[in-house]
Amino acid sequence: MQERDFDMVAADSASGLVGCLYGYRAAPDTPDFATLRDVLPPAATGAAAAGRLFLLVELMVLPEHRRRRVATRMRDLLLARHGADVVVTTLAAPAAGEGIAHEVLRAWSCTKLGEFGTPPREAWLHPA
C-alpha cells in the first residue's frame, strides 16, 4: 500500500464483500520491477521508466461469485482510473498444475511472460 499510485477496487453485494483487486504503478526503483526485469519485454521496461507500467498484484473473488464477470468489471474499473501503456499481472506460481487465476488471465487474453523471484511468481502481460 506504500507503492506509488496504489489503488484497490472492491466489489460487494447485499450479503457483503464479493472480491477485490489491487495494484500500483511500477517504476524502475520499485522492488517488484527489479525482480521482474528479466521477464519483461523491452516495451514494458520503457513504459516503467516513463511511469506507464501498472502492476495488478492481487485478485480475489469469492467462489460463489466467480464466472459472473466480477473480476473483469473490477479490472476495467481499476485500469480506467490509471492511464498505463503496459499492464502486467503477477501471481504466485502454482505448485502443481494450473489454477483459476490462469483461467482468468487466459480469458483476458494475457500472455505469460515467465517466472521470477523466490518463491517463484509468474508475470502475465495484458493485451495493449
N, C-alpha and C positions, 0 to 999 in steps of 0.2 A: 504494500500500500504506500510505500515511500518512493516508488518509482515515478518518473515524470509522466504526467498525463494519465495516471492510474484512473481507471473507470470501471464501473460494475453496473450490470443490469440484472434486476431480479424480476422473476415472474411469480405472480401469486393468483390464487383463486379464492373463492368464498371459504374454502377449508384451510387456507394458509399458503405458505411458501411452496412453490412448484419447482423452481430452479433458479440458477444464477450463472452468469458468465462474466468473467473479468479479464482485463488485460491492461497493457500500458504501451506507450510509445518507447521504443528501444533506441538508444543512442550507442555509438561505439564505446562509450565508457561504462555502460551498464553490465553487470556481471553475466546476465543471460546472453547478451550479444557476444561477449568474449568467448563463451563456451560454444556458441552456435556458429561462430565464424567459419569453421572448416566445412560446414554443410550448406551454408548459404550460397546462392548464386550471386554473381557479381552485381546484378541489379539490386539485390537486397542489401548488399554491403553499401552501395552508393546511396540507396534510399535511407539507410540508417544514418549515414554521415550527414544527410540533408534533413534529418529529423522526420522522415516519412515512412518509417517501418513501425508497424504496430504488431505487438505480440499478444495473441489470445492465449492466456495461460491456464485457465481453468473453466470447465463447463460442467454443470451438474443439473440434471433433470430427474425428478423422482420417477421411478419405474412406471407407475400408473399413469404418468402424463407423457410418456415417450410416444413417438410416432404420431404426434399431433402438431408438428411444426413449431413447438415451443422453442427449441434450440435455434432454429433458423430465424424466427422472429426476434429473439434476443440478440443474435449475431447482427442482423440487419440494423436493429436499433442502435447497438453499440457502435458499429462502424460508421453509421450515418453521422455520428457526433464527432468523428475523428477523420479528417482527410488523410489518407495514407496511400502511398503508391504501392506498397508491398505489405501483405498481411501474412503472418506466419503463426501457426498454432503449434504449441509444444505440449507434449503429454508423456507420461511415464510409459516406457517401453513395456509391453506385456511380457509376463514371464513365459507364457506358453500360448501360442495361437493368437488370435486377434479378438478384440472386444468390440463393444458397441461404439466406442469412440471412433474406431476405424470405419464403421458403417456410416456414421455421421459425416466424417471427413470425405469419404468417397461420394456420398450424396451431395456434398457441397462442391464436388469436382476438384478437390485438393490433390496435390501431388506430394508423395513422401520424398523428403529431401535426404533423410538419413538419420542416424543416431548420433548422439553427442553426450558428453558428460558422464559422471559417476555419482549415483547409479544412472544407468542408461535412460535417456529420454529420446523421444522422436521429434523431428521437426517436419511440419507439413506446410507447403506453400499453397495459399489460396489463389484461385484464378484472378487475373487482372480485370 
